[in-house]
Amino acid sequence: MTSSTQHTATPTSSTTLQNDLILRTLRGEQTERTPVWMMRQAGRYLPDYIKLREKYSFFERCETPELATAITLQPIDQVGVDAAIIFSDILVIPKAMGLEVQLLEGKGPFLPEPIRQASDLNRIHIPDVQESLGYVFDALRLTKKELNGRVPLIGFAGAPWTLLCYMVQGKGSKTFDDAKAFCYTQPEAAHRLLQMITDTTIAYLKEQVKAGADIVQIFDSWGGLLSPADFENISLRYIRQIVAALKDEVLTIVFAKGAWHSLEGMAATGAHGLGIDWCITPALARQMAGPKVVLQGNFDPAKLLAPIPVIEQEVTQMLAAFGGHGHIANLGHGILPNVPVDHARAFVNTVKNYRHKA
């Protein structure tokens, strides 16, 4: 990967950062080592988070800036990652659009009145994000202040297809058959819904940037459920709109789990980074994505349950396979709740201690 790319985002906050490894990596610059963070690093495997979970509901944690900030900072202080990601949830957008969203501890999301037909779209709207999601921006501003320049801050949103999955299915699913059937039997309504989500997401992420996010990541957790053609039609065309609206203002990462077949198309969006899971080798991902975009991943989170010496060996192999430049070390999906904290710390420390051969 060369040091010059087509990217123009230049977050001004980086000038005051003590650790800007991840920002320099996403800009295509050579860095002294590989930066590292973990998806879902702020949350359920940390004992201090579990204490807060026992006192406050999920949305109380999300919607109270002081709590969201405290949770966001925990992995910075306790695990030593190179970036913070704001504690929130992708389902704040369906909630802001007018759907009731419940997050049931141990069971996952539940939307009691999902979208099932075109007339249901009359029950939702494109919200004023300042009015309905201001608590997220307050949390970002407070977190930025509390970080005090230690590491960059990542904001995020769900991809439109993944949010449609929950808005139509009404709950988690391994296959999201109802959501897919909605797209295949009522395509006009589906695309109208996807566009409403896209417009909301663009406004939401732009305000996250104004509130202090140095990077934004778009999570398409269910992109891998779609064929390559459907991924282009139902998911990527909307991700493309979001990246186009953001990439000149902020460093942008797209993570579409399981959709590695479309890495070339995702790289063509102009995103600065692409997340990959563990089902594709770094060499093949690089071949498909091309030489310019940064790759992020791709450690299997279940491997963090292995003994620490095994984690250290496997992480070292992963780093060698990526070859150094143009890589952000991360998991291939969110950290599991039963991962011991010292195992997460072993993952991070192995990355931080590794140096590529010149």
Salt bridges, closest charged atoms under 4 A:
ASP20 OD1 - ARG24 NE 2.82
GLU29 OE2 - ARG27 NH1 3.84
GLU32 OE2 - ARG24 NH2 3.18
ASP48 OD1 - LYS51 NZ 3.77
GLU63 OE2 - LYS95 NZ 2.77
ASP77 OD1 - ARG150 NH1 2.65
ASP82 OD2 - ARG33 NH1 2.87
GLU105 OE2 - ARG61 NH2 2.42
ASP120 OD1 - ARG123 NH2 3.57
ASP138 OD1 - ARG141 NH2 2.81
ASP178 OD2 - ARG116 NH2 3.79
GLU207 OE2 - LYS210 NZ 3.16
ASP214 OD2 - LYS144 NZ 2.61
GLU232 OE1 - ARG240 NH2 2.95
ASP248 OD1 - LYS247 NZ 3.80
GLU249 OE2 - LYS206 NZ 2.38
ASP277 OD2 - LYS257 NZ 3.75
GLU314 OE1 - LYS303 NZ 2.85
